Amino acid sequence: MADFLAGNWGNLASVAGLVFSILAFVFAKRASTAAKEARDEALRQSLVEYLDGLARIAAELGAHLRSEMNDMALLRISDLMDQTSYLIGRWEARPPKKSKDNLSRAQEQLLSIHQALDAAGDLTPEDRSRLAHAGQEVSGIFSTEHGVAARAAGAGDD
């Protein structure tokens, strides 16, 4: 046995090296998959938190519109428009088409509200009611998309 090992130690070392290389490849592949899954989960969770923040700001917008606090409403609208643009650009490939369409609709509503508040001095009760309704729709869109993102993030837990 000693003669066999002495005569073939190079071949045996090569086979052992091959086995260890295969094992290293398998473990590296598993680690890569786990890292990708962890990154995707972190992105999903980040999207959920971001949409939660937008839903809260949109709810504040509705309160400002109902309370006739036009300056605060304009500030929230500008903030929401900026953050929605960022959201669409940052997570362009992530949300489904329906979510992208909803976010675009929210942007359009925000722009309409902004233009109406910016252009008008005193709003009629009907105009104020329409603006409050549009603000509520924006809030509903962000809340819905927050729920969609939270459900998608939870689906990764199964």
Rosetta silent file (secondary structure, phi, psi, omega in degrees, C-alpha in Angstrom):
SEQUENCE: MADFLAGNWGNLASVAGLVFSILAFVFAKRASTAAKEARDEALRQSLVEYLDGLARIAAELGAHLRSEMNDMALLRISDLMDQTSYLIGRWEARPPKKSKDNLSRAQEQLLSIHQALDAAGDLTPEDRSRLAHAGQEVSGIFSTEHGVAARAAGAGDD
SCORE:     score description
SCORE:     0.000 S_00000001
   1 L     0.000  -41.150  179.676    0.000    0.000    0.000 S_00000001
   2 H   -63.070  -38.677  178.540    2.851    2.366    0.858 S_00000001
   3 H   -64.729  -39.575  179.345    4.445    1.666   -2.552 S_00000001
   4 H   -62.909  -47.115  179.749    1.148    2.449   -4.296 S_00000001
   5 H   -63.358  -40.905 -179.665    0.763    5.760   -2.403 S_00000001
   6 H   -66.308  -36.727 -177.237    4.399    6.675   -3.017 S_00000001
   7 H   -80.204  -22.806 -174.234    4.098    5.909   -6.727 S_00000001
   8 H  -123.697   18.773 -176.200    0.762    7.646   -7.270 S_00000001
   9 H   -60.071  -33.609  178.687    0.744   10.468   -4.765 S_00000001
  10 H   -65.765  -43.976  178.671    0.584   13.069   -7.582 S_00000001
  11 H   -65.373  -42.212 -179.735   -2.440   11.412   -9.186 S_00000001
  12 H   -65.465  -39.179  177.768   -4.177   11.055   -5.824 S_00000001
  13 H   -64.654  -38.046  177.655   -3.481   14.698   -4.988 S_00000001
  14 H   -64.598  -43.343  178.415   -4.947   15.734   -8.341 S_00000001
  15 H   -63.793  -43.924  178.669   -8.121   13.705   -7.718 S_00000001
  16 H   -62.501  -41.471  177.830   -8.437   15.160   -4.203 S_00000001
  17 H   -62.496  -39.706  178.131   -7.944   18.655   -5.625 S_00000001
  18 H   -64.076  -43.881  179.069  -10.646   18.002   -8.217 S_00000001
  19 H   -61.144  -46.579  179.526  -13.073   16.799   -5.551 S_00000001
  20 H   -64.915  -35.221  177.537  -12.413   19.881   -3.413 S_00000001
  21 H   -65.020  -41.974  178.275  -12.802   22.138   -6.452 S_00000001
  22 H   -63.632  -44.736  178.647  -16.180   20.598   -7.254 S_00000001
  23 H   -61.921  -42.006  179.050  -17.295   21.009   -3.643 S_00000001
  24 H   -62.874  -40.297  178.364  -16.113   24.634   -3.633 S_00000001
  25 H   -62.538  -45.729 -179.155  -18.047   25.289   -6.839 S_00000001
  26 H   -61.057  -46.902 -179.460  -21.231   23.776   -5.383 S_00000001
  27 H   -66.738  -36.575  177.981  -20.951   25.810   -2.186 S_00000001
  28 H   -65.822  -39.511  178.712  -20.124   28.991   -4.123 S_00000001
  29 H   -63.773  -44.021  177.947  -23.181   28.468   -6.329 S_00000001
  30 H   -63.427  -41.691  179.539  -25.403   28.037   -3.266 S_00000001
  31 H   -64.532  -39.851  178.636  -23.901   31.130   -1.646 S_00000001
  32 H   -63.246  -43.472  178.359  -24.463   33.128   -4.827 S_00000001
  33 H   -63.414  -44.281  179.312  -28.107   32.044   -4.951 S_00000001
  34 H   -63.818  -39.420  178.914  -28.594   32.896   -1.286 S_00000001
  35 H   -65.578  -40.886  178.595  -26.998   36.322   -1.772 S_00000001
  36 H   -64.438  -42.529  178.443  -29.246   37.055   -4.754 S_00000001
  37 H   -64.088  -40.279  178.759  -32.329   36.040   -2.774 S_00000001
  38 H   -65.157  -40.776  178.154  -31.236   38.218    0.154 S_00000001
  39 H   -64.449  -44.472  178.837  -30.681   41.192   -2.162 S_00000001
  40 H   -62.066  -40.650  178.724  -34.083   40.728   -3.786 S_00000001
  41 H   -64.767  -41.011  178.845  -35.751   40.521   -0.369 S_00000001
  42 H   -63.972  -39.967  177.607  -33.974   43.689    0.765 S_00000001
  43 H   -65.663  -42.135  177.992  -35.146   45.495   -2.381 S_00000001
  44 H   -61.342  -44.806 -179.330  -38.726   44.293   -1.880 S_00000001
  45 H   -65.361  -38.702  177.424  -38.659   45.451    1.732 S_00000001
  46 H   -62.759  -41.869  178.004  -37.184   48.800    0.714 S_00000001
  47 H   -63.187  -41.759  178.452  -39.965   49.267   -1.837 S_00000001
  48 H   -60.154  -47.371 -179.187  -42.578   48.439    0.815 S_00000001
  49 H   -64.789  -39.384 -179.764  -41.120   51.016    3.204 S_00000001
  50 H   -64.345  -45.750  179.714  -40.853   53.636    0.472 S_00000001
  51 H   -67.199  -32.418  175.865  -44.479   53.157   -0.575 S_00000001
  52 H   -61.923  -43.803  177.620  -45.562   53.271    3.071 S_00000001
  53 H   -61.811  -42.019  178.686  -43.919   56.698    3.345 S_00000001
  54 H   -65.456  -39.064  178.732  -45.650   57.899    0.189 S_00000001
  55 H   -63.503  -38.842  178.714  -49.019   56.656    1.456 S_00000001
  56 H   -66.517  -43.980  178.896  -48.513   58.593    4.695 S_00000001
  57 H   -63.986  -39.208  179.086  -47.579   61.798    2.862 S_00000001
  58 H   -65.090  -36.303  176.371  -50.589   61.371    0.564 S_00000001
  59 H   -65.256  -40.045  175.913  -52.849   61.018    3.621 S_00000001
  60 H   -62.219  -39.653  178.189  -51.374   64.276    4.968 S_00000001
  61 H   -57.690  -47.419  179.069  -52.089   65.879    1.607 S_00000001
  62 H   -58.523  -41.605  178.717  -55.741   64.909    1.896 S_00000001
  63 H   -64.521  -41.242  179.258  -55.923   66.413    5.378 S_00000001
  64 H   -65.593  -38.756  179.202  -54.319   69.656    4.159 S_00000001
  65 H   -66.044  -42.527  179.420  -56.745   69.877    1.238 S_00000001
  66 H   -66.832  -32.570 -177.875  -59.751   69.346    3.522 S_00000001
  67 L   -88.203    3.554  179.925  -58.411   71.929    5.995 S_00000001
  68 L    59.359   35.503  175.538  -57.807   74.473    3.212 S_00000001
  69 L   -96.484   75.597 -172.152  -54.090   74.632    4.029 S_00000001
  70 H   -61.284  -39.655 -179.077  -53.061   75.294    0.440 S_00000001
  71 H   -63.676  -43.404  178.176  -49.411   76.096    1.159 S_00000001
  72 H   -67.629  -37.550  178.226  -48.904   72.847    3.066 S_00000001
  73 H   -63.264  -43.461  178.671  -50.818   70.952    0.387 S_00000001
  74 H   -62.165  -38.763  177.860  -48.569   72.411   -2.314 S_00000001
  75 H   -63.164  -46.050  179.188  -45.502   71.395   -0.318 S_00000001
  76 H   -65.367  -39.011  178.921  -46.783   67.810    0.052 S_00000001
  77 H   -61.661  -47.317  179.560  -47.742   67.653   -3.623 S_00000001
  78 H   -59.681  -43.661  178.366  -44.259   68.719   -4.694 S_00000001
  79 H   -61.215  -47.209  179.348  -42.738   66.167   -2.359 S_00000001
  80 H   -63.144  -40.677  179.856  -45.022   63.396   -3.639 S_00000001
  81 H   -63.501  -43.432  179.105  -44.362   64.283   -7.280 S_00000001
  82 H   -63.737  -47.251 -176.988  -40.597   64.187   -6.733 S_00000001
  83 H   -68.771  -33.705  177.045  -40.671   60.939   -4.794 S_00000001
  84 H   -67.314  -40.821  176.491  -43.035   59.290   -7.272 S_00000001
  85 H   -61.100  -43.957  177.272  -40.702   60.208  -10.135 S_00000001
  86 H   -60.803  -46.177 -178.839  -37.798   58.750   -8.172 S_00000001
  87 H   -58.032  -47.164 -178.974  -39.804   55.614   -7.407 S_00000001
  88 H   -63.510  -42.221  179.203  -40.704   55.030  -11.039 S_00000001
  89 H   -69.979  -42.014 -175.945  -37.106   55.584  -12.153 S_00000001
  90 H   -69.334  -43.612 -175.292  -35.489   53.580   -9.342 S_00000001
  91 L  -111.392   38.057 -176.095  -37.744   50.544   -9.493 S_00000001
  92 L   -54.317  -41.909 -175.577  -38.592   50.701  -13.177 S_00000001
  93 L   -86.029  -11.516 -173.241  -38.116   46.970  -13.750 S_00000001
  94 L   -83.121  -59.927 -172.853  -39.711   45.821  -10.473 S_00000001
  95 L   -69.021  150.701  175.355  -43.387   46.789  -10.285 S_00000001
  96 L   -67.763  165.607 -177.066  -45.905   45.161  -12.625 S_00000001
  97 H   -56.244  -40.975 -179.197  -47.440   47.223  -15.425 S_00000001
  98 H   -60.574  -40.747  178.650  -50.637   47.824  -13.468 S_00000001
  99 H   -66.352  -41.251  177.493  -48.637   49.346  -10.605 S_00000001
 100 H   -61.574  -41.600  178.343  -46.686   51.550  -13.001 S_00000001
 101 H   -63.526  -41.441  178.592  -49.965   52.722  -14.538 S_00000001
 102 H   -63.089  -42.674  179.260  -51.372   53.471  -11.069 S_00000001
 103 H   -65.489  -37.743  176.297  -48.280   55.465  -10.126 S_00000001
 104 H   -65.178  -40.117  177.657  -48.493   57.410  -13.387 S_00000001
 105 H   -63.414  -40.198  177.122  -52.158   58.125  -12.682 S_00000001
 106 H   -61.801  -42.484  178.209  -51.199   59.389   -9.208 S_00000001
 107 H   -60.161  -42.833  179.700  -48.591   61.676  -10.791 S_00000001
 108 H   -63.359  -43.125  178.412  -51.214   63.080  -13.169 S_00000001
 109 H   -62.328  -43.990  179.487  -53.638   63.687  -10.306 S_00000001
 110 H   -60.826  -42.358  178.809  -50.923   65.392   -8.277 S_00000001
 111 H   -62.727  -42.497  178.902  -50.056   67.639  -11.206 S_00000001
 112 H   -62.145  -45.391 -179.979  -53.740   68.572  -11.651 S_00000001
 113 H   -62.667  -43.834 -179.197  -54.139   69.368   -7.957 S_00000001
 114 H   -60.147  -47.053 -179.085  -50.934   71.406   -7.988 S_00000001
 115 H   -62.804  -41.076 -179.315  -52.022   73.410  -11.014 S_00000001
 116 H   -65.809  -43.257 -179.795  -55.466   74.072   -9.528 S_00000001
 117 H   -69.528  -38.289 -176.966  -54.058   75.212   -6.176 S_00000001
 118 H   -70.271  -35.188 -174.410  -51.302   77.246   -7.765 S_00000001
 119 H   -87.028  -29.598 -171.852  -53.595   79.062  -10.208 S_00000001
 120 L   -92.704  141.843  172.157  -56.615   79.690   -8.018 S_00000001
 121 L   -84.260  -80.101  176.486  -56.938   82.326   -5.338 S_00000001
 122 L  -101.392  127.582  179.942  -60.181   81.443   -3.620 S_00000001
 123 L   -93.137  143.562  174.484  -61.619   78.083   -4.506 S_00000001
 124 L   -72.332  160.252  176.845  -65.325   77.441   -4.628 S_00000001
 125 H   -57.867  -33.713  178.643  -66.656   74.709   -2.335 S_00000001
 126 H   -67.674  -42.699  178.714  -67.185   72.529   -5.406 S_00000001
 127 H   -63.906  -43.597  179.979  -63.584   73.023   -6.540 S_00000001
 128 H   -62.462  -39.060  178.340  -62.303   72.289   -3.042 S_00000001
 129 H   -64.527  -41.627  178.015  -64.446   69.141   -2.938 S_00000001
 130 H   -64.021  -41.246  178.711  -63.024   67.989   -6.291 S_00000001
 131 H   -65.218  -42.537  178.731  -59.474   68.624   -5.070 S_00000001
 132 H   -63.178  -39.168  177.561  -60.124   66.736   -1.839 S_00000001
 133 H   -64.644  -42.800  178.363  -61.562   63.847   -3.854 S_00000001
 134 H   -64.398  -39.660  176.605  -58.506   63.825   -6.134 S_00000001
 135 H   -63.132  -38.865  177.624  -56.237   63.907   -3.070 S_00000001
 136 H   -66.202  -36.555  177.746  -58.133   60.962   -1.611 S_00000001
 137 H   -64.652  -42.107  177.465  -57.689   59.076   -4.878 S_00000001
 138 H   -61.479  -45.327  178.404  -53.928   59.695   -4.775 S_00000001
 139 H   -59.709  -42.518  178.592  -53.817   58.489   -1.177 S_00000001
 140 H   -63.272  -38.843  178.777  -55.775   55.385   -2.181 S_00000001
 141 H   -62.335  -48.507 -178.743  -53.378   54.650   -5.045 S_00000001
 142 H   -65.957  -37.570  177.592  -50.325   54.822   -2.789 S_00000001
 143 H   -65.184  -42.219  178.365  -52.037   52.735   -0.106 S_00000001
 144 H   -62.580  -46.602 -179.509  -53.017   50.116   -2.676 S_00000001
 145 H   -66.881  -31.486  173.764  -49.521   49.967   -4.129 S_00000001
 146 H   -62.893  -43.855  178.003  -48.082   49.702   -0.621 S_00000001
 147 H   -64.129  -39.953  178.815  -50.334   46.693   -0.056 S_00000001
 148 H   -62.707  -45.463 -179.806  -49.339   45.136   -3.369 S_00000001
 149 H   -66.333  -38.653  179.239  -45.647   45.555   -2.547 S_00000001
 150 H   -66.292  -38.973  177.675  -46.120   44.212    0.987 S_00000001
 151 H   -64.577  -41.634  178.918  -47.938   41.159   -0.369 S_00000001
 152 H   -65.056  -38.513  178.480  -45.159   40.564   -2.898 S_00000001
 153 H   -67.727  -36.638  177.777  -42.534   40.903   -0.141 S_00000001
 154 H   -69.765  -28.613  179.525  -44.515   38.465    2.010 S_00000001
 155 H   -63.788  -25.313  178.143  -44.707   35.995   -0.884 S_00000001
 156 L   -72.277  -13.978 -178.451  -40.954   35.584   -0.546 S_00000001
 157 L   -83.376  -14.227 -176.108  -41.515   34.194    2.979 S_00000001
 158 L   -62.522    0.000    0.000  -43.397   31.068    1.825 S_00000001
